[in-house]
Amino acid sequence: MIKPYQKTPIQDCHQPLVKIPLEKFAVESPHPYQKLGAPYHLSGVDSPYYLRQEVIERLIAAQTQLQSRYPGWNILIFDAYRPVEVQQFMVDYTFAETLKTRQLKPDLITSEQRQAILEEVYQFWALPSLDPATPPPHSTGAAIDVTLVNHTEKIIDMGSPIDEISPRSYPNHFAKSDHPDEHKYHQNRQILADIMISAGFQQHQNEWWHFSYGDQMWAWLTNQQETGNKYIAKYGRFSFVSSRS
């Protein structure tokens, strides 16, 4: 189940993971995964609102770019650092919710059904791997899930919610639509992508909300675009527990 980007080498620069200055951004509180009971405490953190230092600097640059084009607008931080324990919790939760949506009972599905649903889940959620060579992107402190709010603090409509397991989550899902609302959704997604990419981030191919800088996915996507260079990841999995031991 190794994804292509996970074959990218990692040479961690050991940059610290630091708190995001939330006063500079919009934020959902309490955090959606904390409301579900996600076990951040098992990894020694109190919230997901941490990133590597340079990733925060680039996020601030993206916010500055946004506000120069759309005064009063803000980046809304949905999720950032996600310990592997939380990654496992959310994979299990998403699997269970998918079964509920399809009116399936976990003890009555076949092994083939279970595998098929897991493969759908893993299109959008990285495997909760503890292997240093294949860290989930969010566990590196280099990936962030974001959307936008306007000058009235209203969340901009992107046409689908964050974390939806559906083709609607693909960044360009509405790109060729002639429907006025769907055309607007695509425009909104482009505003988000433009300001994040201008600050050096890369966008997840399946998720309009997911951006990263410096992790394996970022390096792999950059190498697809710049064939003359061979970038490697500079951020591997970060563990508060191991960093303090």
N, C-alpha and C positions, 0 to 999 in steps of 0.2 A: 504493500500500500504506500510505498515511497513515492512522493510527488516529484516531478522534475526539478523544482527549485531546491529540494532538500539534498540534492547531490552537490550543491555548491559548497566549496570549502569554507570553513570559518576560522578566522584568526581574531579572537576577541581582544579588543583594545583595552578592556577593563575600565571603561569609562563608568563613572558611578550612575546608579539609578537614583533619581531625585524626585521630590514632590513637584507636581505640576502647579504653577501659580494660578490657581483656579479663578482668582479675581479678574484675570485677563480674559476669561472665556465664559461661555454659558455651560451649565452642567446640570445633569438630572440628579436630583437628590430626594430620597436615598437612591443609591445606585441600583439599577434593575436587577443585577445578579445577587447583590447583597439582600434584596427583598426576597429572593427565592431561597436564601440560606446558603449561598456559596461560601465555602470554607476558607476565606482569606487568612484567618487566624492560624491555620495550619502551616503557613509559609512565612509567618512573622511580619505580615503587613496588615494595615487596618483598612485599606481600600485599594481600588485599582488605579488611583490617580498618581501614578509614578511613570516616568520615562527616563531614558538615558539623556544626559545633559544636552548633547547636540541635537537630539530629536526635539526636545523642548524648544531650543533656540530656533529651529526650523519651523516649528508649529507657530511660534510667535511671529515669525516672518510671514507665514501664510495668513495669519490674522491681520497683520498690518496691510498686506496686499488686498485682502477682502474689504477692509474698512476704507481703503483709498478708492475703491470702486463702488462700494455700497455703504455709505456712512450709516453707522448705527447697527450694522449687522454684526453677528458674532459666530464663530465656530462653536458648536455645541459638542462637548466631549462626551461620548456615550461610553466608551471603554478604552482602557490603555493597558497597563501591565496586568497580565493574567497568569498567575502561578499555575504550574501543571496540575496541582490539586483542583483548582477552579476549572481548568480546561476539562478535566475528567468529569467533574460535577455537571458542567454544562452540556457535554456530549451525552451523558446519561439522561439528563433532563430533556434534551431535544429529542432523543430517541423515544423516550416515554411519551412526550407530547405528540410526536408523529403517530405513534400507535393509537393514541386517544382520538386524534383527528380522523383516522381511518377506521375507527371503531374495531380495533384489533386488540386482543388480550395477549400479553407477553407469554403466558404459558400455553397458548393455543396456536402460536405461529410456527411455521416450519423453519428449519435452519436456513433454507433458501430465502424465505421471506425476511428473516432477521438480517441476513447478509446484504440483501438488496436495500433494505432500509438504512442499514449502517453505511452503505456506500453513498446513499443520498446525503446522509448527515455529514459524511467526511468530504463532500464537495464544498461544504461551507465551514466546517469545524475541523481544525487540524487534529491529527492523532495526538492524544496526550502522552507524548513520548518523553521518557527520561534519558534517552540516548543523547549524549552531548552533540552528536553529529546531526541530529534531526529534531531540534527544539521546535515546539509550536511557536509561530511568529510572535504572538503576544507575550510569551514567557521570556522573550529577549529584552523587553522594554523598548523595542524599536518599532512596534506596530500600534496603530491607534484607529479606533472606529469613531467617525465623526459625521455630523450633519450641520445644518445651518439654521440660525434663527434671524429674523429680520428686526428692524428698528422698533417694532412693537413687542418683541420677544416671542413672536409666533414662530413655531417650527415650520420651515419651508417644506412644502409637500414634494417628496421625491418619487411618489408613485407606488412605493412599497415600504414597509417598515424594516428597520435594521433587524438582521438575523432571520429574515424570512427565508425558508428553504423553498425556493421557487425560481424559475427563469426570470421573473420580474426583478430579481436581485442583480442580474448581470448589468454592468454599467451602461451598456448601449441597448438595453432591451427595448426602449421606446424610440430609438434613434430614427427609425423609418416610418413611424406612425404619422398619419395625417389627422388624427383626432386632436383637437385643440388642447384638451387637458393633458394628453400623453405627450404632445409636443412640448408643453410647458414643463412636465416632469423631466424630460431630457435636457432642456435648457438649464433647469435647476441643478441637475447632476453635473452638467458641464461647468457651471460656475464653481461648484465644489472641487471638481477635479482640476480645473485650471489653477486655482489658488494653491492647492496642495502640491501639484506638480511643479509649479513655479518656484516653490520653496525646496525642491529637491526630492520630494516623495515619489514613490511609485504606487500605482493603484492595483489592488487585487483584481484579477481577471473575472472573478465570479461575484464580487461584492462591491456595489457602488460606494459603500461607506468605509471600506478598509484601505488604509494607506500605511506605508512603512518607509523607513529610511535606515539603511545600514545592515539589515538582516539578510537572510538567504534569499527571500523572495525579491527584495529590492535589488540585490546583486544579479540574480538570475534575469529579472525583467530588464535591467539596465544593459546586460550583455546581449539581450535579444535586439535591443535598439542601437547599440554601439558595437558593431561587430569587430572593430579593431582593438577593443579593450577586453580584458578579462578581470572583471571585478570579483572580489571575494567578500564574504560577509565579515563585518567587523564587530558584530554583536552576536554572541551565543546566548544560551539560556542563562538567566540571572536568578540566583537563589539568595535571598536575604539570610537564610539560615546558614548556608555554607560560607557566605561572605563574612559572617561574624564569628565563625568557629576557628 
